[in-house]
Amino acid sequence: MKSNHPLALVTGASSGIGAEIAVELAKRGHDLILTGRDAARLEGVSQRVCSAGGACEILVLDMGTPEAAVTTLSKFLGDRPLEVLVNNAGFGLSGPLSEAKETELASMIGLNVLALTLLTRAVVPGMLSRGNGRILNVASTASFQPIPSMAVYGATKAYVLSFSEALAEELSGSEVTVTALCPGPTATSFAERASVADSSMFRHAMTAEAVAKIGLRALFKGRRVQVAGAGNALMAFSVRFSPRTLTAKVARWMMHRP
């Protein structure tokens, strides 16, 4: 891929929010590197990116093995300057912790936390040396309160939010920014994989395209935290003034399946 356009990397780009972010970045004049596990879906997103005006490369990669994945990605990037990193790859699980499979929990923590951290660590030095870079970490409104029945998922997203805010402060004074995007319920395959598609909170889900546009506006404005949607933002703000036990009970009620 030879171009003078700025380069962006999006993980978990085969569908949902990641795919829409990739297309929106192409519309903003970026070339894309897309990663994901599904080659056919990545190819479909690549065609959309090209139609939107961006050159595109795909790398079929399982980020569930973080150290190996980051090494592979680093070699793939080589010395090409990366302007935008979007850490979108991740998934959720629902159900009581006592019934969860240890291997699935370890995989979720590895992808949602370790892969995001190691990939960010890999690209920040280059961004600092070039004096330019933007990082978008996809967290969740689950970052703001405990989520019974999705306890580990919520905890991984709380990590993403905390990590992003701390790193943003570390990098303040440089030209490298970090933004945590916190979507609420979104109409993607996430809900089905997490077995929460029929829960109360997904009755009024946002579209992935709307979330992507909100996230990128925040990214290029240099905002540290962006909640997608006015209702979700109100919820995230209100929990700051509520007892944690109460917010946990409310979250448990919202997870209720009719």
GICOR-V58170 format. One record per backbone hydrogen bond with DSSP energy under -1.0 kcal/mol. NH is the residue of the N-H (numbers start at 1). CO is the residue of the C=O. E is the energy in kcal/mol with one decimal. If there is no record, write none. Layout:
BEGIN
nh=NH co=CO e=E
nh=NH co=CO e=E
END
This chain:
BEGIN
nh=8 co=31 e=-2.3
nh=9 co=84 e=-2.6
nh=10 co=33 e=-2.5
nh=11 co=86 e=-2.4
nh=13 co=35 e=-2.8
nh=19 co=15 e=-1.2
nh=20 co=16 e=-2.0
nh=21 co=17 e=-2.6
nh=22 co=18 e=-2.0
nh=23 co=19 e=-2.0
nh=24 co=20 e=-2.3
nh=25 co=21 e=-2.5
nh=26 co=22 e=-1.9
nh=27 co=23 e=-1.9
nh=28 co=24 e=-1.2
nh=29 co=26 e=-1.7
nh=30 co=25 e=-2.2
nh=31 co=6 e=-2.7
nh=32 co=55 e=-2.7
nh=33 co=8 e=-2.2
nh=34 co=57 e=-2.7
nh=35 co=10 e=-2.1
nh=36 co=59 e=-1.2
nh=42 co=38 e=-2.4
nh=43 co=39 e=-2.3
nh=44 co=40 e=-1.7
nh=45 co=41 e=-2.3
nh=46 co=42 e=-2.7
nh=47 co=43 e=-1.9
nh=48 co=44 e=-1.5
nh=49 co=45 e=-2.5
nh=50 co=46 e=-2.5
nh=51 co=47 e=-2.1
nh=52 co=48 e=-1.4
nh=53 co=50 e=-1.3
nh=54 co=49 e=-2.3
nh=57 co=32 e=-2.2
nh=59 co=34 e=-2.7
nh=61 co=36 e=-2.8
nh=65 co=62 e=-1.2
nh=69 co=65 e=-2.6
nh=70 co=66 e=-2.7
nh=71 co=67 e=-1.9
nh=72 co=68 e=-2.4
nh=73 co=69 e=-2.7
nh=74 co=70 e=-2.6
nh=75 co=71 e=-2.0
nh=76 co=72 e=-2.2
nh=77 co=73 e=-2.6
nh=78 co=74 e=-2.2
nh=80 co=77 e=-1.8
nh=83 co=7 e=-2.2
nh=84 co=7 e=-1.8
nh=85 co=134 e=-2.4
nh=86 co=9 e=-3.0
nh=87 co=136 e=-2.4
nh=88 co=86 e=-1.3
nh=95 co=149 e=-2.5
nh=99 co=96 e=-1.6
nh=100 co=97 e=-1.2
nh=105 co=101 e=-2.2
nh=106 co=102 e=-2.5
nh=107 co=103 e=-2.0
nh=108 co=104 e=-2.3
nh=109 co=105 e=-2.5
nh=110 co=106 e=-2.4
nh=111 co=107 e=-2.3
nh=112 co=108 e=-3.0
nh=113 co=109 e=-2.1
nh=114 co=109 e=-1.5
nh=115 co=110 e=-2.9
nh=117 co=113 e=-2.2
nh=118 co=114 e=-2.9
nh=119 co=115 e=-2.4
nh=120 co=116 e=-2.0
nh=121 co=117 e=-2.5
nh=122 co=118 e=-1.8
nh=123 co=119 e=-1.5
nh=124 co=120 e=-2.0
nh=127 co=123 e=-1.9
nh=128 co=124 e=-2.7
nh=129 co=125 e=-2.3
nh=130 co=126 e=-1.8
nh=131 co=127 e=-1.1
nh=132 co=127 e=-2.1
nh=133 co=175 e=-1.3
nh=134 co=83 e=-2.6
nh=135 co=177 e=-2.2
nh=136 co=85 e=-3.1
nh=137 co=179 e=-2.9
nh=138 co=87 e=-2.4
nh=139 co=181 e=-3.0
nh=141 co=183 e=-2.4
nh=143 co=140 e=-1.8
nh=144 co=141 e=-1.4
nh=150 co=147 e=-2.3
nh=154 co=150 e=-2.9
nh=155 co=151 e=-1.7
nh=156 co=152 e=-2.3
nh=157 co=153 e=-1.9
nh=158 co=154 e=-1.9
nh=159 co=155 e=-1.8
nh=160 co=156 e=-1.8
nh=161 co=157 e=-2.1
nh=162 co=158 e=-2.5
nh=163 co=159 e=-3.4
nh=164 co=160 e=-2.3
nh=165 co=161 e=-2.4
nh=166 co=162 e=-2.4
nh=167 co=163 e=-2.7
nh=168 co=164 e=-2.4
nh=169 co=165 e=-1.6
nh=170 co=166 e=-2.2
nh=171 co=167 e=-2.2
nh=172 co=169 e=-1.0
nh=174 co=171 e=-2.3
nh=177 co=133 e=-2.1
nh=179 co=135 e=-2.8
nh=180 co=224 e=-2.8
nh=181 co=137 e=-2.4
nh=182 co=226 e=-3.3
nh=187 co=206 e=-3.3
nh=188 co=186 e=-2.0
nh=193 co=189 e=-2.3
nh=194 co=190 e=-2.5
nh=196 co=191 e=-2.9
nh=199 co=196 e=-1.9
nh=200 co=256 e=-1.6
nh=201 co=254 e=-1.4
nh=202 co=199 e=-1.4
nh=203 co=200 e=-1.5
nh=206 co=185 e=-2.4
nh=211 co=207 e=-1.9
nh=212 co=208 e=-2.5
nh=213 co=209 e=-2.1
nh=214 co=210 e=-2.1
nh=215 co=211 e=-2.6
nh=216 co=212 e=-2.4
nh=217 co=213 e=-2.0
nh=218 co=214 e=-2.0
nh=219 co=215 e=-2.3
nh=220 co=216 e=-2.4
nh=222 co=219 e=-1.1
nh=223 co=218 e=-2.3
nh=226 co=180 e=-2.7
nh=228 co=182 e=-1.9
nh=233 co=229 e=-2.4
nh=234 co=230 e=-2.3
nh=235 co=231 e=-2.0
nh=236 co=232 e=-2.7
nh=237 co=233 e=-2.2
nh=238 co=234 e=-2.5
nh=239 co=235 e=-1.7
nh=240 co=237 e=-1.1
nh=241 co=238 e=-1.6
nh=242 co=239 e=-1.1
nh=247 co=243 e=-2.2
nh=248 co=244 e=-2.1
nh=249 co=245 e=-1.7
nh=250 co=246 e=-2.5
nh=251 co=247 e=-2.4
nh=252 co=248 e=-2.2
nh=253 co=249 e=-2.1
nh=254 co=250 e=-2.3
nh=255 co=251 e=-1.4
nh=256 co=253 e=-1.5
END
